[in-house]
């Protein structure tokens, strides 16, 4: 991993120019990537006043007003924070003629200028603590200056990052300087098939949180903004998992490097995948929760209840998320690499199910002949290529393939068969010298259930909201107190998106704007 100072050539506020920026280039899958964890404190409500009528052309509709009220959670003060994520649809991608889709909005200044001014009107009306934008047209100096100038005038410090290989668009993250001070800023480059990038902001709250009656702390946190690759076909499933893995891996490395513990994590952005996808399940397995779904008490299976995007094919789905992961015990969290392997095998399972193959016939479908009930290593490699996990530049590497095989062949006999999926007793298995006991246990548990019945781990119960009265018994290990976040409200604009519909006359973007309100809450981490 290589880091170096990078000076942004675009115009920005003075405070932004004084910030040291570190960029990390990630040439391969195993390298880390970026991510944001957000926490902070400030009281302010979110207002939505007649925005739909003014921004989507419904001038005759009465203005609807919704206010997210501040609530006293800790210490008798209102310390709510808000976070907004919005893919603003770069003018270079916005089609303006259905008959000739090569004509883009970027060719007509009056169109993109007016639309982006309205986007800024919406953002400044909401006045969120953190604003995370995707598909900002960073290749256009006038538009970039428009965003920096208006946000700076409203008290925001802005950070932008272009996608690699001069794609023309990129990310912009803004934090309100009244509520946050910057500790560190990192730029992370995937250097992958989609030229994707991510931003990491390590921040500290301006106002202290009351940890207890005698102690107030300035909570540190990380802030993340990213935009994942669009899944044009099934072969890109592994590339998207790579991107998320790099983000989470970098988060772990950054926290370890800086000796950071007990920090809530918020991941903002356009994830280009719904709740039915592998990315969603991967993040859930790592303890992240979808803030919007928590606010509306939706389950993982409620993928149809809301939408946030109408893609170029005309399909509508929910792809924009603000993920939250509160402080937790490191011993209670599933290892990142274990979650990764489970996610890869879930792709294999999906491909098998898509082909309407019964589980006990899966090896015949994946293997070298139609009568096989097991796979050798060469057959396993062939199976991975058959389900589009290898054989392309953005697929699994040789090392990753070998790791998957080692975890599949749990008894080390050079053959992976269906019986190994049904093992229920570790003592019945031979332990190969090349596999240690820890790896064996992980593999057995994973292949006993995870490939065919992949489970999603909910956020650890060891990290819970603190009760006013301590119920710890004498002799128990002392639990650390930390500040976490509780989801209070979450809204989508336009409001039809909350009902799973897409208004035809909404023209700010092809994405909805998602805003979440959090309240600080004390948590105990064992």
C-alpha positions in Angstrom: 0.0 0.0 0.0 1.4 3.3 -1.1 0.5 6.7 0.3 1.5 10.2 -0.8 0.3 13.7 -0.6 -2.1 14.8 -3.3 -3.0 18.5 -3.9 -6.5 18.9 -5.3 -6.3 21.2 -8.4 -10.0 22.2 -8.1 -11.2 25.2 -6.2 -12.1 24.8 -2.6 -12.4 26.6 0.7 -9.2 27.7 2.6 -9.8 25.2 5.4 -9.9 22.3 2.9 -6.7 23.4 1.3 -4.9 23.2 4.6 -5.8 19.5 5.1 -3.2 16.9 4.5 -4.5 14.3 2.0 -3.3 10.8 1.7 -4.1 8.6 -1.3 -3.9 4.9 -1.2 -3.6 3.0 -4.5 -4.8 -0.6 -4.4 -3.4 -2.7 -7.2 -4.8 -6.0 -6.2 -7.7 -7.7 -4.3 -5.9 -8.3 -1.1 -5.0 -4.6 -0.6 -7.2 -2.5 1.6 -9.7 0.1 0.4 -11.6 2.9 1.9 -14.5 3.5 4.0 -16.2 6.0 6.2 -17.3 5.8 9.7 -19.4 8.8 10.9 -20.2 10.0 14.3 -20.7 13.4 15.7 -23.0 15.5 17.7 -25.2 18.5 17.1 -28.7 19.5 17.5 -30.6 20.4 14.5 -33.8 19.2 12.8 -34.3 18.2 9.2 -36.9 20.0 7.2 -38.6 19.0 4.0 -40.9 21.9 2.9 -42.7 21.6 -0.5 -39.5 20.3 -2.1 -41.3 17.9 -4.3 -43.5 20.5 -5.8 -40.6 22.9 -6.5 -38.1 20.4 -7.7 -40.2 18.0 -9.7 -42.5 20.4 -11.4 -45.7 19.8 -9.3 -46.3 23.5 -8.8 -50.0 22.9 -8.0 -49.5 20.5 -5.2 -49.7 21.8 -1.7 -46.4 21.9 0.0 -45.9 19.1 2.4 -43.8 19.7 5.5 -42.1 17.0 7.5 -39.9 17.7 10.5 -37.6 15.3 12.2 -37.7 16.4 15.8 -34.6 16.4 18.0 -34.9 14.0 20.9 -33.0 14.0 24.2 -31.1 10.8 24.3 -28.1 11.5 26.4 -27.4 13.9 29.2 -30.3 16.2 28.8 -29.1 17.9 25.6 -30.2 17.5 21.9 -27.3 15.9 20.1 -28.8 14.5 17.0 -26.9 14.3 13.7 -28.0 13.9 10.2 -26.4 12.3 7.2 -27.5 12.6 3.5 -26.4 10.4 0.6 -27.4 11.3 -3.0 -26.3 10.2 -6.4 -26.8 13.4 -8.4 -26.5 11.9 -11.9 -23.6 13.5 -13.7 -24.6 15.5 -16.8 -22.3 13.3 -18.9 -24.6 10.3 -18.1 -28.0 12.0 -18.2 -29.9 11.2 -21.4 -32.1 14.0 -22.6 -33.5 12.4 -25.8 -35.1 9.0 -25.7 -35.0 8.7 -29.5 -31.2 9.5 -29.6 -29.6 8.4 -26.3 -26.2 9.6 -27.3 -27.4 13.2 -26.6 -26.5 14.0 -23.0 -27.3 16.9 -20.7 -23.7 17.9 -20.6 -24.1 19.4 -24.1 -26.7 21.9 -22.7 -25.3 24.3 -20.0 -28.7 25.7 -19.2 -30.1 22.3 -18.4 -27.3 20.9 -16.1 -26.7 24.3 -14.5 -30.4 24.7 -13.5 -30.7 21.1 -12.3 -27.6 21.2 -10.1 -28.6 24.5 -8.6 -31.9 22.9 -7.6 -30.0 19.9 -6.1 -27.9 22.4 -4.0 -31.1 24.1 -3.0 -32.4 20.8 -1.7 -29.2 19.9 0.1 -28.9 23.3 1.8 -32.5 23.2 2.8 -31.9 19.9 4.6 -28.7 21.2 6.2 -27.4 17.7 7.1 -24.3 17.3 9.3 -22.7 15.1 6.6 -23.4 15.2 2.8 -22.1 12.4 0.6 -22.6 12.8 -3.1 -21.8 10.5 -6.0 -21.6 11.1 -9.7 -20.5 14.7 -9.3 -19.2 16.1 -12.6 -15.8 16.8 -11.4 -14.5 17.2 -14.9 -16.4 20.5 -15.3 -14.8 23.4 -13.4 -17.8 25.6 -13.4 -20.0 22.9 -11.8 -17.3 22.0 -9.3 -17.0 25.7 -8.2 -20.7 25.9 -7.9 -20.8 23.1 -5.4 -17.7 24.2 -3.4 -18.8 27.9 -3.3 -22.4 27.3 -2.2 -21.5 24.6 0.3 -18.7 26.7 1.8 -21.0 29.7 2.2 -23.3 27.4 4.2 -20.5 26.4 6.5 -19.4 23.1 4.9 -15.8 21.9 4.3 -15.8 19.9 1.1 -13.6 17.1 -0.3 -13.8 15.7 -3.8 -12.3 12.7 -5.5 -12.4 11.9 -9.2 -12.7 8.3 -10.5 -9.5 7.0 -12.0 -8.8 7.0 -15.8 -10.4 10.4 -16.3 -14.0 9.0 -16.2 -15.3 12.5 -15.6 -17.3 12.0 -12.4 -16.5 11.3 -8.8 -17.3 11.7 -5.2 -17.9 14.8 -3.0 -18.2 14.7 0.8 -19.1 17.7 2.8 -19.0 18.1 6.6 -20.3 21.0 8.5 -17.5 22.8 10.3 -19.7 23.8 13.2 -20.0 20.1 14.2 -16.8 18.3 13.0 -13.1 18.9 12.9 -11.0 16.8 10.6 -8.4 14.5 12.0 -7.4 12.8 8.8 -8.5 12.4 5.2 -7.7 9.5 2.9 -8.4 8.8 -0.8 -8.6 5.2 -1.8 -8.4 4.0 -5.4 -9.7 0.6 -6.3 -7.8 0.5 -9.7 -10.3 -2.1 -10.8 -12.6 -2.8 -13.7 -14.9 0.1 -12.9 -12.3 2.7 -11.9 -14.1 3.1 -8.6 -12.8 5.1 -5.6 -13.8 5.9 -2.0 -13.2 8.6 0.5 -12.3 8.2 4.2 -12.6 11.1 6.7 -11.5 10.6 10.3 -13.4 13.3 12.2 -13.8 14.5 15.8 -17.0 16.1 17.1 -16.8 19.7 18.1 -19.2 19.3 20.9 -18.4 16.7 23.6 -20.7 13.8 24.4 -21.5 13.0 28.1 -20.1 9.5 28.5 -21.2 9.5 32.1 -21.9 11.9 34.9 -18.2 12.7 35.3 -16.8 12.3 31.8 -17.5 14.1 28.6 -15.7 13.0 25.4 -15.0 14.4 22.0 -16.1 11.4 19.9 -13.8 10.4 17.1 -15.2 8.7 14.0 -14.6 7.9 10.4 -16.7 9.1 7.5 -17.2 7.1 4.3 -18.5 7.8 0.8 -18.3 5.4 -2.2 -20.0 4.3 -5.4 -19.8 0.6 -6.3 -19.7 -0.8 -9.8 -23.0 -1.4 -11.6 -23.7 -5.2 -12.0 -24.1 -5.2 -15.8 -23.9 -9.0 -15.7 -23.2 -11.9 -13.3 -19.5 -11.9 -13.9 -19.2 -8.6 -12.1 -20.6 -10.0 -8.8 -17.1 -10.9 -7.6 -15.7 -7.5 -8.6 -18.4 -5.8 -6.5 -17.6 -8.1 -3.5 -13.9 -7.2 -4.0 -14.7 -3.6 -3.7 -16.6 -4.0 -0.5 -14.0 -6.3 1.0 -11.3 -3.7 0.3 -13.3 -1.1 2.0 -13.8 -3.2 5.1 -10.2 -4.4 5.1 -9.0 -0.9 5.0 -11.2 0.1 7.8 -9.8 -2.6 10.0 -6.2 -1.7 9.1 -6.8 2.0 9.7 -8.3 1.4 13.1 -5.5 -0.9 14.1 -2.8 1.5 12.8 -4.2 4.4 14.7 -5.2 2.3 17.8 -8.9 3.3 17.4 -11.5 1.3 19.3 -15.2 1.5 19.9 -16.1 3.7 17.1 -19.4 3.7 15.2 -19.1 3.2 11.4 -21.3 4.7 8.8 -21.0 3.8 5.1 -22.7 6.1 2.7 -23.2 5.8 -1.0 -24.7 4.3 -4.1 -24.1 0.5 -3.7 -25.6 -0.4 -7.1 -27.3 -3.4 -5.6 -30.6 -4.2 -3.8 -31.3 -6.0 -0.5 -31.5 -9.3 -2.5 -27.8 -9.0 -3.6 -24.6 -10.5 -2.4 -23.2 -7.1 -1.3 -26.1 -6.5 1.0 -25.7 -10.0 2.7 -21.9 -9.5 3.0 -22.3 -6.2 4.8 -25.0 -7.7 7.1 -22.8 -10.6 8.0 -20.2 -8.0 9.2 -22.7 -6.4 11.6 -23.9 -3.5 9.5 -27.5 -2.5 9.5 -29.4 -0.5 6.8 -30.4 2.7 8.6 -33.5 3.3 6.5 -34.8 -0.3 7.1 -34.2 0.0 10.8 -36.1 3.4 11.0 -39.1 1.8 9.2 -38.8 -1.5 10.9 -38.3 -3.4 7.7 -36.7 -6.9 7.6 -34.0 -8.2 5.3 -36.7 -9.7 3.1 -38.6 -6.4 2.6 -36.8 -5.5 -0.6 -39.9 -4.3 -2.4 -41.1 -1.8 0.2 -39.0 1.1 -1.0 -36.9 2.2 -4.0 -34.1 4.8 -4.5 -33.2 4.4 -8.2 -34.6 4.0 -11.6 -31.8 2.7 -13.8 -31.2 3.1 -17.5 -33.2 0.0 -18.2 -36.3 1.5 -16.5 -36.1 -0.8 -13.5 -36.7 0.6 -10.0 -35.0 -0.7 -6.9 -33.4 0.3 -3.6 -29.6 0.7 -4.1 -28.7 3.8 -1.9 -27.8 3.0 1.6 -26.5 4.5 4.8 -25.0 1.6 6.7 -24.4 1.7 10.4 -22.2 -0.5 12.6 -22.0 0.4 16.2 -19.0 -0.3 18.5 -18.7 -4.0 19.3 -16.5 -6.6 20.9 -13.8 -7.8 18.4 -14.3 -11.3 19.8 -18.0 -11.3 18.9 -17.6 -10.2 15.3 -17.3 -12.7 12.5 -13.8 -12.6 10.9 -13.9 -10.6 7.7 -12.2 -13.3 5.7 -14.9 -15.8 6.8 -17.6 -13.5 5.7 -15.8 -13.1 2.4 -15.6 -16.8 1.7 -19.2 -17.3 2.6 -20.2 -14.5 0.2 -18.2 -16.1 -2.6 -19.9 -19.5 -2.0 -23.3 -17.8 -1.9 -22.7 -16.7 -5.5 -22.0 -20.3 -6.5 -25.2 -21.3 -4.7 -27.2 -18.6 -6.5 -25.9 -19.8 -9.9 -26.8 -23.4 -9.1 -30.3 -22.4 -8.0 -30.7 -20.2 -11.1 -30.1 -23.3 -13.2 -32.8 -25.1 -11.2 -30.3 -27.8 -10.0 -31.1 -29.7 -6.8 -28.4 -29.3 -4.0 -27.3 -32.9 -4.2 -26.9 -32.6 -7.9 -24.8 -29.5 -7.7 -21.5 -31.2 -8.1 -22.6 -32.9 -11.3 -23.7 -29.5 -12.6 -20.4 -27.8 -11.6 -18.0 -30.7 -12.2 -16.2 -32.2 -15.2 -18.8 -34.8 -16.0 -22.5 -35.1 -15.5 -22.3 -38.1 -13.1 -19.8 -36.8 -10.6 -20.7 -36.4 -7.0 -17.4 -34.7 -6.1 -14.8 -32.3 -7.3 -11.1 -32.5 -7.6 -9.1 -29.2 -7.5 -9.1 -29.0 -11.3 -12.8 -29.6 -11.4 -13.3 -27.0 -8.7 -11.3 -24.4 -10.8 -13.5 -25.3 -13.8 -16.6 -24.9 -11.6 -15.5 -21.4 -10.6 -15.1 -20.4 -14.3 -18.5 -21.9 -15.1 -20.2 -19.5 -12.7 -18.1 -16.5 -13.9 -15.9 -16.2 -10.8 -12.7 -16.7 -12.7 -11.4 -16.4 -16.3 -11.6 -12.6 -16.5 -9.3 -9.8 -15.2 -11.7 -8.8 -12.4 -12.3 -12.4 -11.3 -10.8 -14.4 -8.4 -7.1 -14.5 -8.3 -5.0 -17.8 -8.2 -4.4 -17.2 -4.4 -8.1 -16.7 -3.7 -9.0 -19.8 -5.7 -6.5 -21.8 -3.7 -7.9 -20.4 -0.4 -11.4 -21.4 -1.4 -10.3 -24.9 -2.2 -8.5 -25.3 1.1 -11.7 -24.3 2.9 -13.8 -26.6 0.7 -11.6 -29.7 1.1 -11.9 -29.7 4.8 -10.4 -33.2 5.3 -7.5 -32.6 3.0 -8.0 -35.6 0.8 -7.9 -33.7 -2.4 -11.6 -34.2 -3.1 -14.6 -32.0 -2.3 -17.8 -34.0 -2.1 -21.4 -33.5 -1.0 -20.8 -35.4 2.2 -18.5 -32.7 3.4 -21.4 -30.3 3.3 -23.3 -32.5 5.7 -20.7 -33.0 8.3 -22.2 -32.4 11.8 -19.4 -33.8 14.0 -15.9 -32.5 13.7 -14.6 -35.6 15.4 -15.6 -37.8 12.5 -13.3 -36.0 10.2 -9.6 -36.6 9.5 -7.4 -33.6 10.3 -4.8 -33.0 7.6 -1.4 -31.8 8.7 -1.7 -28.9 6.3 -4.9 -27.6 7.9 -4.8 -26.3 11.5 -7.6 -26.9 13.9 -8.9 -23.3 13.7 -9.2 -23.5 9.9 -10.9 -26.9 10.1 -13.5 -25.6 12.5 -14.2 -22.6 10.4 -14.5 -24.7 7.3 -16.8 -27.3 8.8 -19.2 -24.7 10.2 -19.2 -22.8 6.9 -19.7 -25.7 4.6 -22.2 -27.5 6.9 -24.7 -24.6 6.5 -23.4 -21.5 4.8 -23.1 -22.6 1.2 -26.7 -23.8 1.0 -28.3 -22.0 4.0 -26.2 -18.9 4.3 -27.1 -17.1 7.5 -26.8 -13.4 8.2 -25.4 -12.4 11.5 -27.2 -9.5 13.2 -25.2 -6.9 15.0 -23.6 -8.3 18.1 -25.7 -8.5 21.2 -22.6 -8.0 23.3 -22.7 -4.4 22.3 -25.9 -3.0 23.7 -27.5 0.2 24.9 -26.5 1.0 28.4 -29.1 0.8 31.1 -29.2 3.5 33.7 -28.8 0.9 36.5 -25.8 -1.4 36.2 -26.8 -5.0 36.5 -23.3 -6.4 36.3 -22.6 -9.1 38.9 -19.5 -9.0 41.0 -16.6 -10.8 39.4 -17.7 -10.2 35.8 -15.3 -8.7 33.3 -15.6 -5.0 33.2 -17.5 -3.7 30.1 -16.2 -0.6 28.3 -18.5 2.3 27.8 -18.6 3.9 24.4 -20.8 6.2 22.3 -22.8 4.6 19.5 -25.6 5.8 17.3 -29.3 5.0 17.3 -31.3 5.4 14.1 -34.2 7.9 14.8 -35.6 8.8 11.4 -34.9 8.1 7.8 -36.6 9.7 4.7 -36.4 9.4 1.0 -37.0 12.2 -1.4 -39.1 12.1 -3.5 -41.6 10.7 -1.0 -43.1 8.2 -3.6 -39.9 6.3 -3.3 -40.8 5.3 0.2 -43.8 3.5 -1.2 -41.9 1.6 -3.8 -42.9 3.9 -6.6 -41.1 6.4 -8.9 -42.8 9.7 -10.0 -42.5 10.3 -13.7 -42.1 14.1 -13.2 -39.2 13.8 -10.8 -36.2 15.1 -12.7 -33.5 16.0 -10.1 -31.7 12.7 -10.7 -32.3 9.1 -11.4 -31.7 8.5 -7.7 -33.6 9.5 -4.6 -32.0 11.5 -1.8 -31.7 9.5 1.4 -31.4 11.3 4.8 -31.0 9.6 8.1 -31.1 11.1 11.6 -29.1 9.5 14.4 -29.0 10.1 18.1 -25.9 9.3 20.2 -26.5 6.5 22.7 -24.2 4.9 25.3 -23.3 1.3 24.6 -21.5 -1.3 26.5 -18.9 -3.5 24.7 -17.7 -6.6 26.5 
